[in-house]
Amino acid sequence: IKFNWTGDSDRLILTPGLFANNNLFYIQEIGNFSTLPDYSAEREGLDSQLIVLTLSGTGSLEYEGNTYETEEGTFFWIDCETRHRYKNVQNWHFLWIHFNGSGSKGLYRAWRKSHGPVAPAHKDMRSALFSLLTYGKMPSPAGELESSCILDRMLTDILLTDYTAPFAADSAPQYL
């Protein structure tokens, strides 16, 4: 087997517990890759969501008939049921997570209504992904709950990126 990332890269493959699988967001795979020049991944038909955050260098994503570049401070979020390919363009270093569960496809569809797959990263995304990588290294039921909470917050932050208008006084419920 030839791996096309450096030796200091991390890759974890996780299997969620029954409770997490049925009720939570859960990590399927997660990693931190510094890629070699020939790095690429291509697939389709995978029941998974993928978020990739570029830490440095440049990567390329082919998705839904288009090609996108991702560079430091940007991320992409894709549904892995759809054919896709991503690859190293120049010294690509990135954090990534395959995840599923708890309505993740619905959140993805809501985000894609107004976004392409590549966007600027939220300010807390890097620390969230590093925290998820840490929890992935110590799997436990409590860790699955913590991971779900972090994923929920990260996905919420992504969805709220464009929402800047304050609540109008007449839109607040009377019972608050």
DOKOL-409552 format. One line per field, with one value per atom (N, C-alpha, C, O, CB): residue number from 1; atom name; x, y, z. Coordinates in steps of 0.001 Angstrom, whole numbers. Each point is the difference from the previous one (the first is absolute). Glycine has a CB too. Example, Ala and Ser with C-alpha at 12.3 -4.5 7.8 and 13.67 -1.06 7.14 Angstrom:
% DOKOL-409552
pos	[1|1|1|1|1|2|2|2|2|2] $
site	[N|CA|C|O|CB|N|CA|C|O|CB] $
x	[13190|-890|900|1036|-2928|1542|820|-770|509|675] $
y	[-5690|1190|1200|-19|-1154|2223|1190|1090|1108|-1736] $
z	[7800|0|0|665|581|-1966|60|730|169|-2314] $
This chain:
% DOKOL-409552
pos	[1|1|1|1|1|2|2|2|2|2|3|3|3|3|3|4|4|4|4|4|5|5|5|5|5|6|6|6|6|6|7|7|7|7|7|8|8|8|8|8|9|9|9|9|9|10|10|10|10|10|11|11|11|11|11|12|12|12|12|12|13|13|13|13|13|14|14|14|14|14|15|15|15|15|15|16|16|16|16|16|17|17|17|17|17|18|18|18|18|18|19|19|19|19|19|20|20|20|20|20|21|21|21|21|21|22|22|22|22|22|23|23|23|23|23|24|24|24|24|24|25|25|25|25|25|26|26|26|26|26|27|27|27|27|27|28|28|28|28|28|29|29|29|29|29|30|30|30|30|30|31|31|31|31|31|32|32|32|32|32|33|33|33|33|33|34|34|34|34|34|35|35|35|35|35|36|36|36|36|36|37|37|37|37|37|38|38|38|38|38|39|39|39|39|39|40|40|40|40|40|41|41|41|41|41|42|42|42|42|42|43|43|43|43|43|44|44|44|44|44|45|45|45|45|45|46|46|46|46|46|47|47|47|47|47|48|48|48|48|48|49|49|49|49|49|50|50|50|50|50|51|51|51|51|51|52|52|52|52|52|53|53|53|53|53|54|54|54|54|54|55|55|55|55|55|56|56|56|56|56|57|57|57|57|57|58|58|58|58|58|59|59|59|59|59|60|60|60|60|60|61|61|61|61|61|62|62|62|62|62|63|63|63|63|63|64|64|64|64|64|65|65|65|65|65|66|66|66|66|66|67|67|67|67|67|68|68|68|68|68|69|69|69|69|69|70|70|70|70|70|71|71|71|71|71|72|72|72|72|72|73|73|73|73|73|74|74|74|74|74|75|75|75|75|75|76|76|76|76|76|77|77|77|77|77|78|78|78|78|78|79|79|79|79|79|80|80|80|80|80|81|81|81|81|81|82|82|82|82|82|83|83|83|83|83|84|84|84|84|84|85|85|85|85|85|86|86|86|86|86|87|87|87|87|87|88|88|88|88|88|89|89|89|89|89|90|90|90|90|90|91|91|91|91|91|92|92|92|92|92|93|93|93|93|93|94|94|94|94|94|95|95|95|95|95|96|96|96|96|96|97|97|97|97|97|98|98|98|98|98|99|99|99|99|99|100|100|100|100|100|101|101|101|101|101|102|102|102|102|102|103|103|103|103|103|104|104|104|104|104|105|105|105|105|105|106|106|106|106|106|107|107|107|107|107|108|108|108|108|108|109|109|109|109|109|110|110|110|110|110|111|111|111|111|111|112|112|112|112|112|113|113|113|113|113|114|114|114|114|114|115|115|115|115|115|116|116|116|116|116|117|117|117|117|117|118|118|118|118|118|119|119|119|119|119|120|120|120|120|120|121|121|121|121|121|122|122|122|122|122|123|123|123|123|123|124|124|124|124|124|125|125|125|125|125|126|126|126|126|126|127|127|127|127|127|128|128|128|128|128|129|129|129|129|129|130|130|130|130|130|131|131|131|131|131|132|132|132|132|132|133|133|133|133|133|134|134|134|134|134|135|135|135|135|135|136|136|136|136|136|137|137|137|137|137|138|138|138|138|138|139|139|139|139|139|140|140|140|140|140|141|141|141|141|141|142|142|142|142|142|143|143|143|143|143|144|144|144|144|144|145|145|145|145|145|146|146|146|146|146|147|147|147|147|147|148|148|148|148|148|149|149|149|149|149|150|150|150|150|150|151|151|151|151|151|152|152|152|152|152|153|153|153|153|153|154|154|154|154|154|155|155|155|155|155|156|156|156|156|156|157|157|157|157|157|158|158|158|158|158|159|159|159|159|159|160|160|160|160|160|161|161|161|161|161|162|162|162|162|162|163|163|163|163|163|164|164|164|164|164|165|165|165|165|165|166|166|166|166|166|167|167|167|167|167|168|168|168|168|168|169|169|169|169|169|170|170|170|170|170|171|171|171|171|171|172|172|172|172|172|173|173|173|173|173|174|174|174|174|174|175|175|175|175|175|176|176|176|176|176] $
site	[N|CA|C|O|CB|N|CA|C|O|CB|N|CA|C|O|CB|N|CA|C|O|CB|N|CA|C|O|CB|N|CA|C|O|CB|N|CA|C|O|CB|N|CA|C|O|CB|N|CA|C|O|CB|N|CA|C|O|CB|N|CA|C|O|CB|N|CA|C|O|CB|N|CA|C|O|CB|N|CA|C|O|CB|N|CA|C|O|CB|N|CA|C|O|CB|N|CA|C|O|CB|N|CA|C|O|CB|N|CA|C|O|CB|N|CA|C|O|CB|N|CA|C|O|CB|N|CA|C|O|CB|N|CA|C|O|CB|N|CA|C|O|CB|N|CA|C|O|CB|N|CA|C|O|CB|N|CA|C|O|CB|N|CA|C|O|CB|N|CA|C|O|CB|N|CA|C|O|CB|N|CA|C|O|CB|N|CA|C|O|CB|N|CA|C|O|CB|N|CA|C|O|CB|N|CA|C|O|CB|N|CA|C|O|CB|N|CA|C|O|CB|N|CA|C|O|CB|N|CA|C|O|CB|N|CA|C|O|CB|N|CA|C|O|CB|N|CA|C|O|CB|N|CA|C|O|CB|N|CA|C|O|CB|N|CA|C|O|CB|N|CA|C|O|CB|N|CA|C|O|CB|N|CA|C|O|CB|N|CA|C|O|CB|N|CA|C|O|CB|N|CA|C|O|CB|N|CA|C|O|CB|N|CA|C|O|CB|N|CA|C|O|CB|N|CA|C|O|CB|N|CA|C|O|CB|N|CA|C|O|CB|N|CA|C|O|CB|N|CA|C|O|CB|N|CA|C|O|CB|N|CA|C|O|CB|N|CA|C|O|CB|N|CA|C|O|CB|N|CA|C|O|CB|N|CA|C|O|CB|N|CA|C|O|CB|N|CA|C|O|CB|N|CA|C|O|CB|N|CA|C|O|CB|N|CA|C|O|CB|N|CA|C|O|CB|N|CA|C|O|CB|N|CA|C|O|CB|N|CA|C|O|CB|N|CA|C|O|CB|N|CA|C|O|CB|N|CA|C|O|CB|N|CA|C|O|CB|N|CA|C|O|CB|N|CA|C|O|CB|N|CA|C|O|CB|N|CA|C|O|CB|N|CA|C|O|CB|N|CA|C|O|CB|N|CA|C|O|CB|N|CA|C|O|CB|N|CA|C|O|CB|N|CA|C|O|CB|N|CA|C|O|CB|N|CA|C|O|CB|N|CA|C|O|CB|N|CA|C|O|CB|N|CA|C|O|CB|N|CA|C|O|CB|N|CA|C|O|CB|N|CA|C|O|CB|N|CA|C|O|CB|N|CA|C|O|CB|N|CA|C|O|CB|N|CA|C|O|CB|N|CA|C|O|CB|N|CA|C|O|CB|N|CA|C|O|CB|N|CA|C|O|CB|N|CA|C|O|CB|N|CA|C|O|CB|N|CA|C|O|CB|N|CA|C|O|CB|N|CA|C|O|CB|N|CA|C|O|CB|N|CA|C|O|CB|N|CA|C|O|CB|N|CA|C|O|CB|N|CA|C|O|CB|N|CA|C|O|CB|N|CA|C|O|CB|N|CA|C|O|CB|N|CA|C|O|CB|N|CA|C|O|CB|N|CA|C|O|CB|N|CA|C|O|CB|N|CA|C|O|CB|N|CA|C|O|CB|N|CA|C|O|CB|N|CA|C|O|CB|N|CA|C|O|CB|N|CA|C|O|CB|N|CA|C|O|CB|N|CA|C|O|CB|N|CA|C|O|CB|N|CA|C|O|CB|N|CA|C|O|CB|N|CA|C|O|CB|N|CA|C|O|CB|N|CA|C|O|CB|N|CA|C|O|CB|N|CA|C|O|CB|N|CA|C|O|CB|N|CA|C|O|CB|N|CA|C|O|CB|N|CA|C|O|CB|N|CA|C|O|CB|N|CA|C|O|CB|N|CA|C|O|CB|N|CA|C|O|CB|N|CA|C|O|CB|N|CA|C|O|CB|N|CA|C|O|CB|N|CA|C|O|CB|N|CA|C|O|CB|N|CA|C|O|CB|N|CA|C|O|CB|N|CA|C|O|CB|N|CA|C|O|CB|N|CA|C|O|CB|N|CA|C|O|CB|N|CA|C|O|CB|N|CA|C|O|CB|N|CA|C|O|CB|N|CA|C|O|CB|N|CA|C|O|CB|N|CA|C|O|CB|N|CA|C|O|CB|N|CA|C|O|CB|N|CA|C|O|CB|N|CA|C|O|CB|N|CA|C|O|CB|N|CA|C|O|CB|N|CA|C|O|CB|N|CA|C|O|CB|N|CA|C|O|CB|N|CA|C|O|CB|N|CA|C|O|CB|N|CA|C|O|CB|N|CA|C|O|CB|N|CA|C|O|CB] $
x	[854|-854|894|924|-2787|1578|753|-889|-1072|2451|-936|-718|683|1227|-1954|-49|579|-180|-389|-57|747|92|1211|504|-3030|2984|1236|-205|-1127|1859|384|-46|-555|-441|2342|-1890|-552|-1496|-586|2824|-2858|-1444|-756|536|-155|-1624|-877|-1203|-533|1286|-1185|-1261|-627|616|241|-2097|-742|-1275|-711|1658|-1232|-1250|-763|501|509|-2225|-766|-1332|-572|1671|-1574|-1322|-828|362|546|-2024|-791|-715|-332|25|81|-839|-1446|-353|1912|-2379|-1403|-741|-742|778|157|-681|428|-848|709|1432|498|-528|-444|2515|-2024|-460|-1467|-389|2059|-2468|-1441|-429|-1091|782|1146|-479|894|-459|-659|2370|957|664|-101|492|291|1005|1150|318|-1006|1308|1118|1088|-260|-1313|2803|1174|100|-102|1299|-994|288|1518|583|-2858|2885|1453|402|-789|845|1167|493|1518|646|-2603|2513|1442|584|-705|514|1502|816|1098|938|-1453|416|915|907|-449|-1239|2966|957|261|542|548|-1470|-11|1306|745|-3190|2690|1098|-511|-1211|2271|-153|-437|-1067|-824|3071|-2253|-958|-1285|-754|2692|-2202|-1197|-1268|-120|1417|-2243|-1354|-931|432|454|-2158|-1043|-1189|-353|1148|-1408|-1169|-974|392|982|-2639|-1020|-1387|-174|1680|-2482|-1421|-771|527|-252|-1520|-846|305|-377|174|876|337|-1008|-177|2649|-3121|-991|734|156|-1849|2135|828|20|-157|1562|-1213|288|1489|579|-2917|2971|1424|241|-466|1014|185|483|1520|610|-2679|2662|1454|379|-488|625|725|488|1466|831|-2492|1983|1383|756|-383|-310|1772|853|1105|378|-882|1029|1023|79|-517|1825|-651|112|-1297|-858|2555|-1829|-1161|-455|810|-35|-2080|-615|-1002|-346|672|-787|-987|-1130|240|1536|-3001|-1194|-756|-285|136|-183|-897|-1304|-32|1950|-3003|-1289|-1125|31|1002|-2019|-1180|372|-623|-612|2257|380|858|289|-2349|2474|829|1291|89|-2150|3057|1272|202|-181|1168|-609|187|1386|494|-2980|3112|1247|-321|-876|2231|-638|-139|1386|958|-2991|2119|1288|-170|-1099|1818|360|-9|-1200|-271|2770|-3212|-1142|-1306|-1011|2595|-1598|-1253|-287|886|-530|-1600|-397|-962|-567|884|-496|-1115|-805|512|788|-2608|-948|-736|-645|388|356|-654|-748|287|1493|-2739|-712|723|69|-2332|2790|836|-800|581|1057|-2971|-791|314|-28|-1822|2150|276|1465|888|-2689|2042|1374|831|-435|-374|2005|905|1445|298|-2061|2633|1443|662|-345|246|1044|792|1457|329|-2251|2793|1419|888|-436|-140|1817|1028|345|220|699|-871|510|1407|937|-3293|2482|1310|84|-661|864|601|287|-1259|-46|2270|-3228|-1301|33|346|-1445|739|-130|-1416|-424|2913|-3227|-1400|-472|532|-932|-624|-776|-1257|-538|1449|-1382|-1194|-797|529|648|-2474|-885|-1101|-677|1166|-652|-1189|-927|405|865|-2520|-944|-1384|-246|1613|-2261|-1365|-880|469|304|-2067|-930|-772|336|1161|-2545|-764|-359|144|969|-1577|-447|1101|-229|-1645|3064|1112|-283|438|1099|-2258|-320|-930|150|138|-1235|-900|737|-284|-1562|2789|803|847|132|-74|514|789|-860|409|1057|-2651|-893|-376|-66|-843|660|-334|1171|-206|-1337|2754|1177|223|327|695|-1196|277|-1032|250|833|-2213|-977|591|-406|-1435|2796|566|1528|605|-2564|2597|1463|473|-671|754|1081|716|651|-150|552|318|598|1189|339|-1089|1391|1184|-364|-673|2203|-1082|-325|1097|797|-3292|2533|928|-369|-1178|1541|640|-231|-456|414|1313|-2578|-399|1198|840|-3253|2511|1179|285|1152|-1615|-542|204|110|121|-1350|1189|-15|1283|-53|-1432|2617|1283|49|336|792|-1457|61|-1048|253|589|-2009|-1025|506|-171|-1630|2417|501|1141|78|-754|1561|1060|-591|483|1121|-2643|-659|-641|92|-513|-224|-618|1053|-236|-1624|3009|1089|475|289|414|-623|402|-1017|384|794|-2479|-1026|14|-261|-1139|1704|62|1094|-122|-770|1953|1105|-320|717|848|-2647|-397|-1494|-782|2598|-2220|-1437|-649|545|-125|-1597|-788|-1400|-185|2234|-3039|-1339|-19|-689|-242|1673|52|675|-429|507|961|677|-903|86|2042|-3006|-954|-984|-360|578|-650|-888|720|-558|-670|2457|784|248|-136|1232|-735|244|-1247|73|1665|-2882|-1253|-282|-446|-431|1143|-200|910|-444|-203|1910|947|-414|28|1822|-2234|-465|-1239|-100|1035|-1877|-1213|345|-541|-723|2159|399|703|-257|475|667|722|-958|114|1927|-2973|-965|-932|-352|465|-509|-826|745|-573|-587|2432|804|100|-59|1358|-1147|48|-1315|-3|1603|-2708|-1310|-293|-713|-92|1345|-248|945|-147|-689|1801|1007|-627|477|1031|-2564|-617|-1051|-480|914|-793|-1071|584|637|-2021|1168|542|-1070|262|1817|-3278|-1057|-487|-221|-470|518|-530|-1480|-679|2355|-2156|-1422|-811|314|167|-1501|-917|-854|-347|313|-304|-775|-1329|-462|1556|-1714|-1303|115|-1017|152|2097|124|312|-14|778|-484|297|-1297|-1005|3064|-2038|-1208|-397|864|-243|-1917|-506|365|72|-1937|2093|237|1439|300|-2138|2721|1396|143|1104|-328] $
y	[-1182|1182|1236|113|-1346|2147|1252|1135|249|-1102|1527|1161|1240|98|-1318|2159|1193|1237|1073|-2070|799|1100|-267|-1122|1542|616|-119|-830|-220|2437|-2672|-849|664|-689|-466|2480|688|275|678|361|-1554|151|-998|-1043|1841|-465|-870|-393|806|286|-2353|-469|-985|-994|1318|-36|-882|-465|803|376|-2455|-573|-467|-820|100|1238|-273|-662|227|1725|-2756|-610|523|-213|-1880|2781|548|-1101|-1054|3170|-1844|-888|102|910|-673|-1150|-49|1292|520|-2996|3000|1234|1155|743|-1560|974|1074|-175|965|-763|-1415|-270|376|481|-2333|1638|256|1405|435|-2822|3109|1248|1218|1118|-2561|1269|1099|248|-817|287|1668|143|-904|-75|2495|-3099|-860|16|187|-1637|1248|-33|-1386|-1016|2751|-1763|-1251|-140|-1052|1131|984|86|1437|926|-2829|2078|1350|-17|-1010|1547|586|25|1387|1005|-3214|2214|1193|-408|-695|1647|-533|-459|1118|1108|-2802|1380|762|-896|-1095|2358|-810|-885|31|980|-645|-1438|-105|486|107|-2065|2254|578|-803|591|373|-2291|-807|-321|-878|-86|1656|-292|335|1077|-633|-1385|261|-1060|-1084|2140|-724|-924|199|1127|-1099|-1134|66|-1079|-1140|2045|-544|-982|535|1156|-2051|32|354|-1117|-1090|2418|-1045|-1010|-312|-1062|145|1821|-201|767|1205|-1508|-379|629|783|-462|-1388|3047|796|1449|287|-2299|2912|1400|186|-655|1444|90|252|1498|776|-2880|2496|1375|-58|-769|1525|66|107|1462|881|-2865|2243|1341|94|-746|989|667|177|845|1133|-1327|-373|705|759|1093|-2831|1159|665|-687|-1100|1764|12|-544|152|811|-2424|821|87|-1392|-869|3108|-2430|-1225|334|1162|-2268|77|158|-994|-1159|1946|-328|-830|-18|1055|-521|-1730|-167|-550|-1071|669|1157|-356|582|1174|-1244|-751|422|704|992|-777|-735|533|1250|562|-1530|1417|1204|-327|-990|2447|-602|-124|1243|1123|-2565|1229|1078|-129|-1113|1206|1019|-12|322|812|-118|-1340|278|325|-742|-790|2634|446|351|-94|964|-471|271|861|1046|-1217|-311|755|-293|629|1107|-2676|-397|-1464|-753|2438|-2060|-1391|-400|847|-651|-1503|-466|-1017|-735|1152|-429|-928|-647|681|685|-2692|-720|-1217|-505|1290|-1233|-1248|-1066|97|1074|-2167|-1004|-1026|-901|1205|-173|-815|435|-812|510|1594|580|-231|129|1619|-2088|-210|1255|1123|-2740|1397|1111|-472|-1185|2278|-140|-250|1230|1131|-2677|1322|1116|-421|-1176|2027|149|-330|1150|1144|-2661|1177|971|815|-560|-958|2824|872|457|-81|852|-286|437|-89|763|761|-2443|-123|70|755|266|-1792|71|-668|-1176|1199|726|-491|316|1155|-824|-1364|228|-920|-1090|1826|-253|-791|-456|728|549|-2476|-498|-899|-606|741|-191|-878|-539|757|532|-2602|-650|-207|-543|-632|1612|-130|-293|94|1476|-1925|-314|155|361|-1950|1306|-48|1278|1063|-2691|1499|1099|1119|1180|-1728|179|1013|695|1081|-769|-897|671|277|1021|-2134|226|243|1195|779|-3219|2588|1150|1309|998|-2457|1463|1204|323|1163|-1667|-534|210|624|968|-2922|1396|545|1450|820|-3129|2634|1383|933|1092|-1928|419|834|173|1095|-1878|-291|61|829|364|-2594|2529|861|1360|634|-1820|1643|1329|8|1071|-147|-2100|-76|-1030|-1002|1706|-448|-1046|-885|248|1224|-2499|-895|606|-473|-1394|2904|601|1374|794|-2047|1523|1278|345|-860|446|1685|360|-740|-177|2447|-2693|-746|928|1156|-2832|1154|696|56|-900|143|1771|221|-1145|-189|2603|-3177|-1080|-1381|-995|2373|-1460|-1299|-791|-1204|2183|-316|-685|-655|-1179|2828|-898|-560|-1098|-976|3181|-2066|-1037|-1307|-1072|2840|-1675|-1213|-639|-1226|2186|-153|-574|-670|-1051|2810|-1161|-630|-1324|-983|3247|-2289|-1240|-1080|-1178|2524|-948|-955|-571|-1193|2440|-412|-465|-991|-1051|3234|-1864|-927|-1296|-1070|3010|-1852|-1194|-957|-1209|2544|-816|-843|-721|-917|2477|-1141|-616|-325|588|685|-2202|-249|-533|-863|406|1001|-418|570|924|-1014|-439|588|1486|790|-3040|2632|1418|809|1114|-1736|79|669|183|1009|-1965|-31|133|1141|733|-3194|2610|1118|1335|936|-2412|1566|1230|308|1146|-1576|-587|193|484|883|-2660|1199|428|1464|747|-3079|2737|1386|938|1048|-1829|404|827|71|1070|-1702|-513|-2|870|763|-3067|2186|813|1485|767|-2589|2232|1411|455|1098|-1331|-609|363|134|944|-2121|248|69|1193|661|-3156|2769|1180|1270|893|-2116|1314|1169|158|1119|-1386|-834|66|555|884|-2838|1433|442|1446|692|-3040|2818|1371|1022|1199|-2150|497|898|1191|1125|-3073|1720|1081|761|1041|-2351|802|645|1064|-310|-1782|3344|1094|950|823|-1004|74|923|-359|-1178|1511|651|-298|-370|333|1251|-2278|-316|1291|913|-3104|2254|1129|-174|-1124|1405|810|-57|-710|-721|2827|-1909|-633|-1465|-686|2895|-2714|-1406|-864|-1227|1912|-67|-769|-526|711|683|-2643|-549|813|524|-2811|2390|776|-616|712|41|-2049|-673|73|-553|-937|2131|106|993|208|-823] $
z	[0|0|0|805|426|-2134|-74|508|-551|-1421|3010|500|-548|29|2080|-2605|-613|878|-462|-1782|3535|940|882|58|-93|718|772|1267|444|-1347|1471|1185|1238|920|-1863|991|1176|-143|845|-470|-1427|-197|877|375|-2745|2688|798|-826|-763|2898|-1980|-596|967|382|-2762|2773|893|-691|-605|2632|-1938|-497|1225|770|-3025|2443|1210|-332|-1067|2182|-204|-96|1161|1157|-2303|857|1112|771|-543|-751|2570|798|-464|-750|2715|-1529|-422|337|-833|1152|890|384|-901|-495|2868|-2590|-866|-1418|-622|2036|-1922|-1368|-186|-1064|906|1171|-111|406|-368|795|328|602|-142|235|1316|-1923|53|-1346|-916|3309|-2504|-1040|426|1187|-1810|-317|377|-1070|-1188|2494|-833|-862|-632|688|743|-2756|-690|-214|263|-1407|670|-164|264|-194|-1501|2136|247|-133|277|1266|-1966|-141|-161|-98|-890|965|-166|-971|392|1967|-3620|-1042|-488|-292|-386|596|-792|-1204|147|1872|-3197|-1159|-787|19|-138|-569|-945|-1356|-197|1469|-2213|-1277|-752|-698|566|257|-768|761|-419|-764|2291|792|-777|-583|2677|-2091|-499|574|391|-2537|2189|435|-919|-347|2772|-2815|-879|436|249|-2193|2033|383|-297|-384|2170|-1601|-53|687|226|-2398|2499|599|1455|495|-2730|2923|1405|859|-179|-378|1473|874|1088|1130|-1589|81|891|-460|-1186|1712|414|-281|217|866|-177|-1455|144|97|-835|-441|2306|129|-5|743|571|-2158|-108|218|-709|-904|2582|309|-389|519|1375|-2801|-425|1018|291|-2705|2951|958|-709|421|1294|-2799|-806|-1359|-193|2269|-3006|-1348|-770|351|471|-1878|-878|-411|-323|-507|849|-488|-1084|-209|2437|-2912|-1065|231|338|-1976|1455|144|-1313|-566|3024|-2954|-1137|555|607|-2268|1441|606|-840|-369|2679|-2608|-761|-1303|-377|2528|-2835|-1301|24|-1057|271|1956|119|742|726|-738|-189|709|848|-471|-1368|3101|972|609|184|314|-185|762|1450|300|-2333|2906|1419|542|-216|437|474|530|1473|547|-2824|2903|1435|404|-591|598|1027|514|-697|311|285|-1536|-645|322|403|-2268|1680|208|-1099|-691|3190|-2653|-814|775|845|-2944|1772|607|-1152|-797|2958|-2249|-1092|538|1085|-2683|808|242|-818|-1225|1655|231|-673|-805|-605|2430|-1835|-940|-1430|-925|2645|-1890|-1314|-367|844|-493|-1614|-467|263|-258|-1521|2294|287|-44|145|1270|-1615|19|593|-346|-1688|2922|510|2|153|1276|-1604|-148|442|131|-2018|2108|346|-1243|-1075|2895|-1671|-1054|387|-794|178|1863|468|1522|705|-2695|2491|1438|860|971|-1401|86|652|1364|114|-2350|3267|1371|450|-36|551|-87|346|1111|215|-2543|3028|952|-722|-834|2861|-1710|-677|938|932|-3156|1933|761|-911|-696|2816|-2101|-555|1189|1028|-2968|1793|1105|-548|-1202|2618|-513|-371|1232|1080|-2905|1638|1114|243|-521|1494|-164|565|-977|322|1772|-3276|-943|-776|-543|2034|-1562|-672|-1476|-530|2132|-2263|-1416|-163|-942|480|1361|-59|230|-662|1453|142|234|-1228|-382|2851|-3085|-1211|-1099|-641|1254|-824|-1051|297|-916|497|1694|361|-315|-530|2347|-1500|-268|-1493|-457|2595|-2901|-1435|-771|-1149|1351|391|-681|-328|-974|2164|-387|-239|-95|31|1161|-1306|-42|-1000|-247|2622|-2948|-706|1041|1196|-3227|1609|991|751|1085|-2511|871|620|568|-658|-940|2820|651|1010|374|-678|746|1074|1284|310|-1355|1775|1237|1122|75|-778|1561|1213|938|-29|-227|1070|850|970|391|-580|585|964|-637|715|910|-2944|-669|254|251|-1998|1682|203|1383|115|-1661|2583|1353|179|707|167|-1497|86|-617|581|-669|-1078|-658|782|79|-2278|2777|830|1244|422|-1255|1422|1150|-398|735|258|-2149|-477|-257|270|-1295|508|-215|1337|97|-2180|3098|1331|559|513|-109|-497|486|-793|551|165|-2016|-820|433|-198|-1661|2444|466|1305|401|-1526|1786|1276|-48|747|514|-2129|-159|1286|688|-3111|2714|1156|-181|-792|2331|-824|-81|376|-646|1172|500|374|-1103|-299|2744|-3044|-1103|-1204|-700|1503|-1047|-1107|261|-920|446|1720|347|-178|-572|2203|-1145|-150|-1479|-428|2658|-3001|-1430|-720|-855|943|257|-616|300|-870|1057|1057|408|-800|-468|2777|-2462|-762|-1466|-608|2195|-2153|-1399|-174|-960|670|1223|-46|8|-797|1971|-281|88|-1281|-494|2988|-3028|-1217|-1186|-782|1659|-1013|-1105|171|-976|717|1490|268|-375|-624|2478|-1481|-359|-1513|-509|2630|-2839|-1464|-539|-856|789|570|-493|375|-727|898|957|443|-623|237|1878|-2906|-572|-705|147|-413|-494|-765|784|-449|-1582|3197|748|903|1007|-1090|-275|804|506|877|-2183|763|416|1401|285|-2691|3285|1337|-98|-972|2027|-27|38|51|764|399|-1966|80|1248|363|-2895|3184|1226|-209|885|-143|-1904|-230|-389|-97|-589|456|-349|1218|-96|-2172|3405|1215|587|40|418|-2|633|1234|703|-1546|1105|1127|1349|1002|-2457|1493|1266|488|1058|-1665|-97|469|1100|504|-2732] $
